[in-house]
Structures are given as structure tokens and as C-alpha cells.
Amino acid sequence: MTTDTRKRVKLYALNADRQWDDRGTGHVSSQYVERLKGMSLLVRAEADGSLLLESKIQPDTAYQKQQDTLIVWSEGDNFDLALSFQEKAGCDEIWEKICQVQGKDPSVEITQDIVEESEDERFEEMSDSAPPVELPPCELSRLEDISEAIVSGLATPLRKEKLAMALESENYIEKLLNLFHMCEDLENIEGLHHLFEIFKNIFLLNKNALFEIMFAEDTIFDVVGCLEYDPSLPTPRKHRQYLRQMAKFREALPIKNQNLLAKIHQTYRVQYIQDIVLPTPSVFVEDNMLNTLSSFIYFNKVEIVTLIQEDEKFLVELFQMLTDPKTLAVKRRELILFLKEFNSFAQNLQPQGKDTFYKTLTTLGVLPALEITLAMTDKKTKAASIDILTSIVEYSSSTVRDYTLQQDNTTDPKNMLVNIALVQMLNDSEPELGGAVQLMGVIRILLDPENMLASVNKSDFLHFFYKHSIKILVAPLLANTQGDKPAKEDYHTAQMLGLILELLSFCVEHHTYHIKNFILQKDLLERILVLMKSTHTFLVLGALRFVRKAIAMKDEFYNRQIVKFNLFAPIVDAFIRNNNRYNLLESAILEFFEFIKLEDIKTLCTYFVEKFGKVFEDIEYVQTFKSLKTKYDQHQERFKDRDKILDNSIPMIRNIRHRRDQRQLEEEEEIWFSEDDDFSDVPTSKTDLDTSLEVVNGPKLNSSPPVSTATTTTTVIPTLLQTSVSPIIPSAQSQASSPQSPLLQQQSTVQGQTAVSSSLNNVNNNSKGTSGLGFGDTNKTTAEDSKSIVTGTIKKGLVDYEGDSDDEEEDESANTPLQKKARLA
């Protein structure tokens, strides 16, 4: 494979969105290919020598040479290809080969006439055998005739080609610009209007060769001047004045490469022409009539990014100044604005080029630089920093996560990039919170498990976030919900709380374990529902949406929290305050309860009907609440049937099971969550936590005093043994027919002992205020008799009062880590 830099090229293909896709970098050659029976263009990748392109040079294919280093052509229908050469000499050499095959003069810019019409139109044009277009003499008196001649040349693609060749070969554009100067000097407004129409239609020819003439350094301002005199406007525009006086080029660092400087100036001016000077884009967009102009700008931007990347000293010096504490704020703003523009140009790169671009920035230290510029008070500096961070995270969020994890244990949490972004989001002073919304999107991408490729990266980053960052996120929410209604009700604070709720809702949906832990520690559900009393409806809807996300997880942990703290009360109060108004809030609350009905969430259904059923019993314009009452009645009927069965068999075990479901599981859940992560440094309400402990460990519904442990022991054990041992004592015949080894007998004994111990420990754990006396000694003495607990008859009586199955509880036990099991036991 040749290493001649003259033949080094990038291969591009035009996609359906009229954007150039980078197909790779390699070396081009022209040679005879036996399989294709002709001379062909071959491009082999410089990385591995694989074949990127094998294209036969067809005698009737139109090849275009653009900007001295580009060759563009079409293969088949709607499949455009382009070769971008590193050096002009290589482009000229391949162009000569193409022209040699087609029998054309290498001095031409296009080898064939492009014909895109139907067969009938082609036949009509062929019969005309269109002669070269003859333009009128370039004189002031003939400007109207020139304008009409150019308009007529736009009728067909063939005449467009002839017209473009005439304009180029006769130096007609330069002559027209001379007439422009004369008209301005003479204040010939009519002539200036004709020149506007002439140059507008020259743009519609969509020819790169003409663009290169018009956008040259010595002609571009005159072209812009012609486009100032729009006949439809009462006064001419002042585009040249803006480009020369208002638009000032600031060099953040001196650029020594003159080619780079010229390319930057040209690209800015051409972009201004496309966006501002030319008529409304809708005139051209329908037929992609200015796609060549877009391609011209595209390749210019790619070339600028490439030239800057190749100048290593320039970028190294730029990042050194950005991170230098001695750099003045004004200078740092210019540097970050340059970096923002540089990053904007890089968005035109293809994925391979983008990957190289962002790796270069990361290696040079763009993330430490952003830590400094994000925290600056200057609005332009901060806005540019947010834009750069957003583009980096959108392209490669793992880069930012890896950098953040490297900071853990080595950097003050206040100075970590993620925490700086959170602080800036919460302190955004803009009325519409534009920067805060952008940063919220950045944090959301970083927290999204869907784009966390490595499981280690995922678990480590989430652990980092819930250890160092979530406290910063929820601090304004906790501070504003300490009472029974929001402390601040201004619009800015409400908007910020809405963003926080949106992020927390995302966490509930995607981070099951970590967010549950935090919600339990901080009573977050209860605090968020304080916002249901806000005067801002969008904030009320945000709080409701959070709870809706929680119950959508179908996790009994959230359901028990809602029941325990009576968290439907704020939602019901909001519904009552809405007073049956037909609005978004009412629809959202109705959908909230409709979801509970459709998913048949028994815990919440029972809680809602028993607590709030009478409030909604008269509502008939929806069937949601009647359906909930019906489901509740059906549940109660099933519970009564179960109670009858248990009363006739083993009532004591039913009582043990019932008491375990109500209280033991909740205590185990709180032990589990309270011993994991430490959130003690986040402020919370001590009163609320004390209340929650009373709910968990409080007295039973009846008013009788608590029973002591000793009393329970003497009462429960005889009843249990009398009920369970007698029916399963094997007969002598059965013992003889199925003998067991001593080992098997010993195993059965141990299993029975374990079953009784487990059941009695459940009773012990559910008794509030125990004196430390357990059932261990009693269990040892009754080991043989306890085999009855594991029989099929007894298992049949272990019915879950809450609707959960034994299998579910066994699964939960199996999934519990060994250390947790040891603690719970």
C-alpha cells in the first residue's frame, strides 16, 4: 500500500438527509480492474488496507472537481460520492486519469452534462442540440437583458450547465461586479435592483466553480453588496457594514497559519450569506437547490477542525491558559467562547472523526477546565461551558463518569464536576432557567443506566452519586417542605423544584435500590407531597407524577410507606380543593386511582376504600371509585373464606402468620435499609421519624395492654404442640414399612427444630417491649415434636393475609445477602 501523501484521501457519501457521511481515510489509485472490464478508482483504507471503494470510471458519468481538492460524482440514482484529497497535486493526478478515460480536457471542472429530467424532456433537449449560451455584453444599458438571459438559463439542467460555463469562461462575474461599483457611484437604483436579481439567480445555478469565484477574498464583499438591494425592500440592507465593522474577529490565541485564518474568515462570511443575506430558505429547501452551498460550508468547517487539531501547540497552550489560576476572567471568556465555536464546527464530523476529536479534548484536559469555567459568574462563560459539557456528555457520557470516579477519594466533593454542575443548576438565576434545564439534561444522561455499558461503572457511579451528590440535589426541596405547606411560593423556586422532581422521578424509575434507601431515610414521599398544597398547578402535578412513578414500580415497599404515613390524604385534599373542575389536575388524579384499579394493587385499594371511600362514593361521572369499592369487597370476601378455613384447622398458626405480615416484615425492611448507606448528614424531621417508629412498633388495634414475653411463651407453645404433633405421629406399621437411617432421622429433627424456632421467633419479634427472654431453650426441648410444622397440612394453613404467596417470601429470603440474613435472624 502506497504511503504517498498526494494520494491520501477521505471518502464521503451523501446520505438521505443531504449530509456527507465519512466512509474512511485511505489512499486512492486508478488502475484496470478485470472484473469491471475497465479503468477504476480504488481506495484502500490506510489502517488495514481493506477496500473502501471500487468504482469503474464510466464514460458517461459526470465528475466534478471542486475547490482544487475535491472530486464529486454520482453512482446510480441518488448515490453521491466524494473524494477529499490531502494535497492538490494528488487531486490533479486522479482528475487527469478520469478525463483521459472520458476523453475530456483536464482543464474542465465537470466532465459531463448532468441531465435529471424524464425521458421526454431529455429527448426534447437532445433535439435542440443546445448551443452554448451567449450572454449579452456586460454593459449598464444591458443589465435588464442580462437578468432575463440568466432567468431563462435556469429552465433546464442542461441550460444551467451551459450558462454556468459561460459565466465562468468569460470572467462575467468580475465584469458584473465592476458594473455594481458604477451603479453605486451613480446611485443607479434600477441597475442595482437588476444586479440583485442577477446574483440571486447565479446562486440558484448551484455550481461550486462559481461559488469559488464569488467567495474569493477580493470579490465576496461586492457580491454581498449586490444582495443588499432587494427590490422588495424600501431601503437597502447594510450587510457589508455589519461584516466589516460590527462582526469583529477575536483571536483567543494568535493563529499563525494564514491558510487557517483565511478559511475561518471565508466560512463565517459564506455562512452569513446563507443564513442572513439570501432570501427565505423555504424558497430553496424544497428542491435542495442550494445543496452545493451547504457542502461548501461543510467541507470548510471540516478543514478548519482538522487544521486546528494538527496544531498541537495551539491546543496545549489554550488549555494551559484555561486552567491557569492567573488567567484573567475576560481572557478566560474569550478562550471558552473559541472552544465552544471549535466544538460546534466539530459536530459536522462523522463518528470516527468525532471520537478522535473528543479523545483529544479529554486528553488535553477539557473536563478540569470546565470545572473552573462552570463556576464562574460571567453569564457568557457559563453558557458556553454548559454547551460544551452537554455535547461531551451526549456523545460520550462514559468519559465523564470515568473522570468523576477518578475524582472520588482524591478531590473535595464540592469541587467535583458532577456536584459543580448540580450547584450551578440549583443556583441558576435566569427567569426561564435555561441553563438549569440544560444541566438537568446532562445529569439525567449521566444517571441513565441504559447508556452505562459496564456493570462496574454503573454500580460505582450510582454509589458515588447517592453518597456525594443526591444530598445537594434534594437540599432545596427539603428546606422548602419543613412545614405542612411550601415555605416559598415564588415562580422561580417552583420551577426549580419542578426540575428536582423530574430528576427524582427518573431515579425512582431507573434506580430501584439506591433511591428506595434514600426515600426511607429522608421520608421523601411525605416531604414531596407537601408540594400538593402549592399554588402552582405544574408543581402539584410534578409531586403527583413522582408518587405515580413510585406506585408504577409495583413495589410493596412504596405501598407500605404510603399506607403507614397516610400519604393519599394530600392527593385527596387536592382533588377536593379542585372542586370538580375539568382540568389537567383532575384528570391526573383520576388516572392515578385508575392505575391502582387496573393493576389491582390490593394494599392501596384496601387502604383507599377504608380511609377515603365515603369521600368518593357519590362520584359517578367515572366508574373508577365504584370499581375500587367492588374490588375491595371481593378481597374482603376472600379473606373471610380464608379465616373460616383457618379457624377450623389451626387458628394459632393463622394468628402468628397474620402478626408477622403486619409488623415483622416491616421491622426487617427498616433494619435492612437503615444499616446500608449513611445519609445522616442530610437534615430531616425527627418528629416524623419518631412517628414512623410508633406506627411500626405501636400497640395492636385492640385496647388491651401488651402481653409479656413470658406469658406468650407459656401460652403459645402448648397450643402449638397440641395442635400440630398429634395428627402426624406415624403408626408402627408405617415406621416399619419406611425405615429411616439415624442420619435421616437427625436431619428431620433439625429441620423441625428450625421450623418451630423460626415461627416462634417471628412471634417474639412482633411483641413490643420484650425483656430479652426468647424461645431458644424451649425449642431445644421440643425438637422432635416440631416436625409437624413442615407437614403438608400445616403449610396449607399458612395463608398470606396480605395476598402475598409463600413463594414470594422464599424468593425474597433467597435474594437476601448472607450478612443481612444473619442480622435479621
ZIRAQUI-V422436 format. One line per field, one symbol per residue. psi: psi as a letter, one per 30 degrees, with the letter a starting at -180 (. if undefined). burial: + if it has 24 or more other C-alpha atoms within 12 Angstrom, else -. A space follows every 10 residues. Layout:
psi = ???
burial = ???
This chain:
psi = kkgjfegklk kkkkafghkk kjflkakklk lkjeefhlkl kkkkkfeggl jekjjkjkfg kjkkkkgfgk kklkjakhjk lkkjkekeee eeeeeeeeee efhlkfflfk flkkkgllee eeeeeeffij lkkjklkile fgeeeeeeee efffeleeee eeeeeeeefg heeeeeeeee eeeeefhiee eeeeeeeeee feeffhkeee eeefgleffe eeeeeegfik ffkelllhee eeeeeejkjk jekkjfjeee eeeeeeeeee eeeeeeellk ffefeeghfh eeeeeeeeee eeeeeeeeef ieeeeeeefe eefkffklee eeeeeeeeee eeeeefffll eeeeeeeeee eeefheeeee eefeglfkee eeeeeeeeee eeeeeifeee eeeeeffkff kkefgkeeee eeeeefgkfk egheeeeeee eeeeeefjfe gjekeeeeee eeeeefefef eeefeeeeff hfaglkekgl eeeeeeeeee eeeeeeeeef ieeeeeeeee egheeeeefe ffglfjeeee eeeeeeeeee fffhkfeeee eeeeghffee eeeeeeffhg kjaeeeeeee eefeeeeefh jeeeeeeeee egefegffjf flgeeeeeee eeeeeeeeee eeeeeeefdi eeeeeeeeee eeeeeeeeee eeefgcljgf fkkljeeeee eeeeeeglll elgllkklee eeefeeeeee eeefeefgkk leeeeefilk leeeeeeeee eeeeeeeeee eeeeffjkhl gfkageeeee fgeefgfffg leeeeffikj effkleeeee eeeefkleee eeee.
burial = ------++++ ++++---+++ ++++++++++ --------++ ++++++---- -+++++++-- ++++++++++ ++++-----+ ++++++-+-+ +++++++++- ++-----+++ +++-+----- ---------- --+++--+-+ --++-++-++ ++++-+++++ ++++++++-- -+++++++++ +-++----+- ++++++++++ ++++++++++ ++++++--++ ++++++++++ --------++ --+------- -++-+----+ --++++++++ ++++--+++- --------++ ++++++++++ +++++++++- ---++--++- +++-----+- ++++++++++ -+++++++++ --++--++-+ ++-+++++++ ++++++--++ ++++++++++ ++++++++++ +++++-++-- --+-++++++ ++++++++-- --++++++++ +++++++++- -+----++-- ++++++++++ ++++++++++ ++--++-+-- --++++++++ ++++++++++ ++++++++++ ++++++++++ ++++-+++++ ++++++++++ ++++-+++++ ++++++++++ +++++----- ----++-+++ -++++++--+ +++++++++- -++--+---- ---++++++- ++--+----- -++--+---+ ++++++++++ ++++++++++ -++---+-+- -+-+---+-- -+--+++--- --------+- -++--++--+ +-+++----- ---------- -------+++ ++++++++++ ++++++++-- ---++--++- -+++++++++ ---++-++++ +++------- ---------- ---+-
